[in-house]
Amino acid sequence: MDLDLITSRLRPAVLAAGPLAVASFLTLIAAVATAGDGMVAVEKSPVAVASSVTGLAALVLTALAVAYLPLTVPALRHGLGWVGLLVLATGVLLGAGGQWSMVFVVPALADAAPELLTEGIGSVLAGFVVSFLTMAVGGILTGVALLRSNAVPRWSAVLVLVGGLVCVAPLPARFFVLACGLSAVAAVASRRQPAPAVVPAPA
């Protein structure tokens, strides 16, 4: 399977990462607004479960985006860009593990042990902090590398950089800006790829 075929098959999934992450953010806001008081009520809400499922899908696609970008942006194959992507990949995978628990563990805890949700579990909270800090550092390094390379429009690189910073903000689905930035970079980088040379057939 050649490289062009791989990138063409990955591209639709990569471009969907940002919109899915935004959908996860908006549905979680809706769950908080409609579910009533307290974290337990929110986590029992079908809207919150839908947000968690959408967020997990978005993070899986974001992981694909991290794998996809070096194929279309050569500056991310070495130096700061490569280091940034490795850190970002680690953060996204850790974040996806945490999001998995939001889908399959937290709703069950809301029924079986609601006090754990309200009081929090120290080790779990620490894991989330490490995940998002790693994601933040990776996003910032990748954004800086994209800015220095001039390989993509400046606005898309800034969006990745800002997305890394937002990962440490106390927001629900805080990875949504970063996912949008990676999808945007994938979109503009794909359009900048040179068309394959056409070799004339022998007479």
C-alpha positions in Angstrom: 0.0 0.0 0.0 1.6 3.3 -1.1 1.8 6.5 1.0 -0.7 8.4 -1.1 -3.3 5.7 -0.6 -2.7 5.6 3.2 -3.0 9.4 3.6 -6.2 9.5 1.4 -7.8 6.8 3.5 -6.8 8.5 6.8 -7.7 12.0 5.8 -11.6 11.8 6.4 -11.1 10.4 9.9 -8.5 13.1 10.7 -10.7 15.9 9.5 -13.5 14.6 11.7 -11.5 14.8 14.9 -12.1 18.5 15.4 -15.9 18.5 14.8 -16.4 15.5 17.0 -14.4 17.1 19.8 -16.5 20.3 19.5 -19.7 18.2 19.6 -18.4 16.5 22.8 -17.8 19.9 24.4 -21.2 21.3 23.5 -23.1 18.2 24.6 -21.4 18.2 27.9 -22.3 21.8 28.4 -25.9 20.9 27.6 -25.7 18.0 30.1 -24.5 20.3 32.9 -27.2 22.8 32.0 -30.1 20.3 32.0 -29.2 17.5 34.4 -29.8 19.3 37.7 -27.5 19.9 40.6 -24.4 17.9 41.4 -21.8 15.8 39.5 -23.7 12.6 40.1 -26.8 13.9 38.4 -24.7 15.1 35.4 -22.9 11.8 35.0 -26.2 9.9 35.0 -27.5 12.1 32.2 -27.8 10.4 28.8 -26.6 13.6 27.3 -23.4 13.4 29.4 -22.9 9.7 28.3 -23.3 10.8 24.7 -20.7 13.5 25.3 -18.3 11.0 26.8 -18.8 8.6 23.8 -18.3 11.4 21.3 -15.2 12.6 23.2 -13.7 9.1 23.1 -14.3 8.9 19.4 -12.7 12.3 19.0 -9.6 11.3 20.9 -9.2 8.1 18.8 -9.4 10.2 15.7 -7.0 12.8 17.2 -4.5 10.0 17.7 -4.9 9.2 14.0 -4.3 12.9 13.2 -1.0 12.8 15.2 0.1 9.8 13.1 -1.1 11.4 9.9 0.6 14.8 10.1 4.2 13.7 9.6 3.0 12.1 6.3 1.9 15.5 5.0 4.1 18.0 6.9 7.8 17.1 6.5 8.8 19.6 9.2 7.2 17.2 11.8 9.5 14.3 10.9 12.5 15.6 12.7 13.7 18.0 15.4 11.3 19.9 17.6 8.3 18.8 15.4 9.1 15.1 15.9 9.6 15.5 19.7 6.4 17.5 19.9 4.4 14.8 18.1 5.9 12.0 20.3 4.9 13.9 23.5 1.5 14.7 21.9 0.9 11.1 21.0 1.6 10.0 24.5 -0.8 12.6 25.9 -3.6 11.8 23.5 -3.3 8.1 24.3 -3.3 8.7 28.0 -6.3 11.1 27.6 -8.1 8.4 25.5 -7.7 6.0 28.4 -9.1 8.5 30.8 -12.0 9.2 28.4 -12.7 5.5 28.3 -13.3 5.5 32.0 -15.8 8.4 31.5 -17.7 6.1 29.2 -17.6 2.8 31.0 -16.7 3.5 34.6 -18.1 6.9 35.7 -21.7 6.1 34.9 -21.5 2.9 36.9 -19.9 4.8 39.8 -22.7 7.3 39.8 -25.1 4.5 40.7 -22.9 2.2 42.8 -20.7 4.7 44.7 -21.8 8.3 44.1 -19.6 9.5 47.0 -16.5 8.6 45.0 -17.6 11.0 42.3 -18.3 13.9 44.7 -15.2 13.4 46.8 -12.9 12.4 44.0 -10.2 9.7 43.9 -6.8 11.2 44.3 -4.9 8.8 42.0 -7.5 9.1 39.2 -7.4 12.9 39.4 -3.6 12.8 39.3 -3.8 10.6 36.2 -6.0 13.1 34.4 -3.7 15.9 35.3 -0.7 14.1 33.9 -2.6 13.2 30.8 -3.6 16.7 30.0 -0.3 18.2 31.0 1.4 15.8 28.6 -1.1 16.7 25.9 -0.5 20.4 26.5 3.3 20.2 26.3 3.0 18.1 23.1 0.5 20.6 21.5 2.6 23.6 22.4 5.8 22.0 21.0 4.0 20.9 17.8 2.5 24.3 17.4 5.9 26.1 17.8 7.5 23.7 15.3 4.7 24.4 12.8 5.1 28.1 13.2 8.9 27.9 12.7 8.6 25.8 9.7 6.1 28.0 7.7 4.8 24.7 6.3 1.2 25.6 6.9 -0.8 28.8 7.3 0.1 30.6 10.5 -3.5 30.6 11.8 -3.6 26.8 11.8 -0.3 26.5 13.7 -1.5 29.1 16.2 -4.6 27.0 16.7 -2.6 24.0 17.6 -0.5 26.0 20.0 -3.5 27.6 21.7 -5.1 24.1 21.8 -2.1 22.9 23.8 -2.5 25.8 26.2 -6.3 25.1 26.6 -5.5 21.5 27.6 -4.5 22.8 31.1 -7.6 25.0 31.5 -10.4 23.8 33.8 -12.8 23.1 31.0 -14.9 20.1 30.0 -13.6 18.2 26.9 -10.6 20.6 27.1 -8.9 18.9 24.1 -11.4 20.2 21.6 -9.4 23.2 20.5 -6.3 21.1 20.0 -8.3 18.5 18.0 -9.6 21.3 15.8 -6.1 22.6 15.3 -4.8 19.2 14.2 -7.7 18.8 11.8 -7.1 22.2 10.4 -3.4 21.6 9.9 -4.3 18.3 8.2 -6.8 20.0 5.9 -4.5 22.8 4.8 -1.4 20.6 4.5 -3.2 18.2 2.3 -4.2 21.0 -0.1 -0.6 22.2 -0.2 0.7 18.8 -1.3 2.1 19.0 -4.9 0.3 17.1 -7.5 2.1 14.0 -8.7 4.1 14.5 -11.8 2.6 13.1 -14.9 5.0 11.0 -16.9 4.1 11.0 -20.6 3.5 7.7 -22.2 6.2 6.7 -24.7 5.3 7.3 -28.3 
